[in-house]
């Protein structure tokens, strides 16, 4: 596609996929290599993706997602996870800047301590919100990248997170933020795009 405005306007949530459209690991890897540039708080990179193509595991996700048919016909199902304890990796994340001399040891120590304090003081509910918030930023960028490369996606929240966690053997510190199905859309029965509010209805300046 190439033109960003065209990509944004043509991205739709695909309700139906053409069965049998294979997507390679290399194609997915190329997209993830761009998605990694999504912003994240303190560069903690909270997001982890689980790519599911195995039919047996896909069937489990189909059950967990209230038997939504697009899960079965998609080329892959992506579970977008947020790491609730990502802040604990702040030292390792910033070590490279320290080693390169971009940060002094004092700046490094202050950054590590301030980030750890920031998350610990706000508690588990905030840590969970942050995991979902940052994973969502990454997921949106991924969907735009996918569209630019000719793939269609559908972000999904209609699933049982406990069943997904069990099917994928997720660690307790990772929360499923959303599910993304990816494939080639079957647009034969595509409905017109849903109503979008005019800018004046959802943008305020200076005060609400």
C-alpha positions in Angstrom: 0.0 0.0 0.0 2.6 2.5 1.1 0.4 5.6 1.7 -0.3 5.8 5.5 -3.7 7.5 5.1 -4.8 4.7 2.8 -3.6 2.1 5.3 -5.5 3.7 8.1 -8.7 4.1 6.2 -8.7 0.7 4.6 -8.0 -1.2 7.8 -11.2 -3.0 8.9 -12.0 -5.5 11.5 -12.3 -8.7 9.4 -15.4 -10.6 10.3 -14.7 -13.5 8.0 -11.5 -15.0 6.5 -10.7 -17.0 3.4 -9.7 -20.5 4.7 -6.3 -21.9 3.8 -4.4 -18.6 3.4 -1.0 -19.5 4.8 1.1 -16.9 6.6 4.8 -17.8 7.1 6.8 -17.4 10.2 9.1 -15.1 8.3 6.3 -12.8 7.3 5.1 -12.6 10.9 8.7 -12.0 12.1 9.1 -9.2 9.6 6.0 -7.5 11.0 7.0 -8.0 14.6 10.4 -6.5 13.8 8.5 -3.2 13.1 5.9 -3.6 15.8 8.8 -3.5 18.4 9.1 0.2 17.7 5.7 0.8 19.4 6.0 3.2 22.4 6.0 1.8 25.9 6.2 3.4 29.3 9.9 3.9 30.3 10.7 1.7 27.3 9.8 -1.4 29.4 8.3 -3.2 26.3 5.5 -4.9 28.3 4.2 -6.8 25.2 4.6 -10.5 24.4 2.8 -12.1 21.5 1.9 -15.8 21.3 1.3 -16.9 17.7 -1.0 -19.8 17.3 -1.2 -21.8 14.1 -1.4 -25.4 15.5 -4.9 -26.7 14.8 -5.3 -28.4 18.1 -4.4 -25.2 20.1 -6.5 -23.1 17.7 -9.5 -25.3 18.5 -9.0 -24.5 22.2 -8.8 -20.8 21.4 -12.0 -21.2 19.3 -13.8 -22.7 22.4 -12.4 -19.9 24.6 -13.6 -17.3 22.2 -17.2 -18.3 22.3 -16.8 -20.4 19.1 -16.3 -17.4 16.8 -15.7 -19.0 13.4 -13.0 -16.5 12.3 -10.7 -18.0 14.8 -10.7 -21.3 12.9 -10.4 -19.8 9.4 -7.7 -17.2 10.3 -4.1 -17.8 9.1 -3.0 -17.3 12.7 -4.3 -16.2 16.0 -2.2 -13.8 18.0 -2.7 -13.5 21.8 -1.4 -10.1 22.8 0.0 -10.3 26.4 0.9 -7.6 28.8 3.6 -8.3 31.4 2.4 -7.0 34.7 5.9 -7.2 36.2 7.7 -5.6 33.2 9.0 -2.9 35.5 11.3 -5.4 37.2 13.3 -5.6 33.9 14.1 -1.9 34.0 17.8 -2.6 34.9 18.4 -5.0 32.0 16.5 -2.8 29.5 18.7 0.2 30.3 22.0 -1.6 30.7 22.9 -1.1 27.1 22.7 2.7 27.4 24.9 2.4 30.5 27.5 0.3 28.7 27.5 2.7 25.8 28.1 5.6 28.1 24.8 7.3 27.1 23.8 7.1 30.8 26.2 7.6 33.7 26.1 5.1 36.6 24.3 7.6 38.7 21.7 8.3 36.0 21.2 4.5 35.5 20.8 3.9 39.3 18.4 6.8 39.6 16.3 5.6 36.6 16.1 2.0 37.9 15.1 3.1 41.4 12.5 5.6 40.2 10.8 3.2 37.8 10.7 0.4 40.5 9.3 2.9 43.0 6.8 4.2 40.5 5.2 0.8 39.8 5.5 -0.6 43.3 3.9 2.4 45.0 0.9 2.2 42.6 0.2 -1.4 43.3 -1.1 -4.4 41.4 -4.2 -2.9 39.8 -2.0 -0.2 38.2 0.5 -2.7 37.1 -2.2 -4.7 35.3 -3.6 -1.6 33.7 -0.2 -0.6 32.5 0.4 -4.1 31.0 -2.9 -3.9 29.0 -2.4 -0.3 28.0 1.1 -0.8 26.6 0.2 -4.1 24.9 -2.7 -2.3 23.3 -0.4 0.3 21.8 1.7 -2.5 20.3 -1.3 -4.3 19.0 -2.6 -1.3 17.1 0.7 -0.7 15.5 0.9 -4.4 14.5 -2.5 -4.3 12.8 -1.5 -1.3 10.7 1.7 -3.0 9.7 -0.2 -6.1 8.8 -2.7 -4.1 6.6 0.2 -2.4 4.9 1.5 -5.8 4.0 -1.8 -7.0 2.6 -3.1 -8.9 5.7 -6.4 -8.3 7.4 -6.9 -8.5 11.2 -9.6 -8.4 13.8 -8.9 -7.4 17.4 -11.1 -9.4 19.8 -12.0 -9.2 23.4 -14.8 -11.8 23.4 -12.9 -14.6 25.0 -12.4 -16.3 28.4 -8.9 -15.1 29.6 -8.7 -18.0 32.0 -9.3 -20.6 29.3 -6.8 -18.8 27.1 -4.2 -18.8 29.9 -4.7 -22.5 30.5 -4.5 -23.4 26.8 -1.3 -21.5 26.3 0.2 -22.3 29.7 0.7 -18.6 30.4 2.7 -17.4 33.4 0.6 -15.6 36.1 2.5 -12.3 35.4 1.1 -12.1 31.9 -2.4 -10.9 31.2 -4.2 -11.4 27.8 -4.9 -7.9 26.6 -6.6 -9.0 23.4 -6.8 -11.6 20.7 -6.0 -10.7 17.1 -7.0 -13.0 14.2 -5.0 -12.4 11.0 -5.6 -13.7 7.5 -7.1 -12.7 4.1 -10.5 -11.2 4.5 -13.5 -12.8 2.7 -15.1 -9.5 1.8 -18.0 -11.1 -0.1 -20.5 -10.3 2.7 -18.6 -7.3 4.1 -21.0 -4.7 5.7 -20.5 -1.0 5.2 -18.2 0.6 7.7 -19.9 1.4 11.0 -20.8 5.0 12.0 -17.9 7.2 13.0 -18.5 10.2 15.2 -17.5 13.6 13.7 -14.4 15.1 15.2 -16.4 17.7 17.1 -18.1 14.9 19.1 -15.0 13.3 20.5 -12.4 16.1 20.7 -12.3 18.9 23.2 -9.6 21.5 23.6 -8.3 22.8 27.0 -11.3 21.5 29.0 -13.9 18.8 28.5 
